Amino acid sequence: MLLYQFGYVGLDVNYKTAQQQSDDKVRTIASMRRTADVVIVGGGIVGASIAYHLTRKGMRDVIVVERDRLGAGSTGKNAGGIRLQFSSEINVRLSQHALPRIERFAEEIGADPHFHQVGYLFLITDEQDVGPFERSLELWKRLDVPARRIDAAGAHELFPSARTDDVRFATFCAKDGYADPSSMLAGYVARAREGGVQFVEHTAVTKVMCEKSRVVGVRAGDDEIAAPAVVDAAGPWAAEVAKLADIDLPIQPLRRHIFVTEIVPGLDREFPLTIEFATGLYAHRESGGVLLGMADPNEKPAFDDSVNWDFMPTVVERALARFPILERTSIKTGWAGLYEDTPDKHPILGPVDGVDGFICAAGFSGHGIMHAPVTGALIADLIADGRTSFDISALRASRFREGQLVPEHNVI
């Protein structure tokens, strides 16, 4: 059995006799009553997608460990955006592989993702963003992304309630939209459980156990789980999990706010998810009202997802300037969640040098929901087959040390 192969000893052997070491080894092996082929740390949509896709590869002995309840982190606290309009080729390709899976999610998973394919409308108002978006349009043409450049009048036609007199140009892709992350998570969890995956909630992983630079399991709560592979899908907490294996990952938590209005009189039609790119303000329909999001430029990295209500007036002021129709309504609720930011706004996907069996799937920088379907498939391929269906080497953890960052301009 894997237990006896690993034979993990958890205490410092320098202070023990050979007999004490032997006794401790026997006791430790006896206490490791759980084994798995893979332990996934993080019960959000990325972890659940990986678990589900592992069952599709025939792997049943998979355990997902979540420190809180499933979906309690970033999965349940975001706007659910789905888009092809990125500035880097690897992000576009991730979206191109993820989008069809979201479009047929109900058919494959048996759960409605509530995908509103209303398009993304980027409003470009600052000169400094003209060049980057023109280069993005060239990239999208080369990669067959059905995005187009439109003028201010065309943008106003798509969303008559948005002010566009200061818009230099806009980009629009009708394939983009937004979905419900909680529904997608529930679907993945249900199918993964049917495939034999165990989900352990309200249990923190406190140690990633290694022998000779190789993963041999984790300590989770009062249990130890022997496993030859550990996937770090802990979102904003991914760097903290990596530290348990003495690995440094450049992933930081960064708070993002969302506010939702009451019903808006006169705004009774669907409209594109609209972004004022210069400020990062975005809006889409939500429960009869409008969901508004915008980043606080003064925000510092921290594990703080409380709502800063002092920031709400800034969002409201910007929203009223761009969408004057919102004068007819008021804010009814708000919440905050954490981005899992990396220096280049791209995820870290794949094995991490120095610790065999430790795999990262985190650092999505706000794009985890839209890329979860393809991430699950890629990480499952990597674990089961040792290779991925397309090249993701640009997203290796070592790129930061090597100075091979992949910048993403179109960050919201």
Order of alpha helices (4+ residues) and beta strands (2+ residues): alpha-alpha-beta-beta-alpha-beta-beta-alpha-alpha-beta-alpha-beta-alpha-beta-beta-alpha-beta-beta-beta-beta-beta-alpha-beta-beta-beta-beta-alpha-beta-beta-beta-alpha-alpha
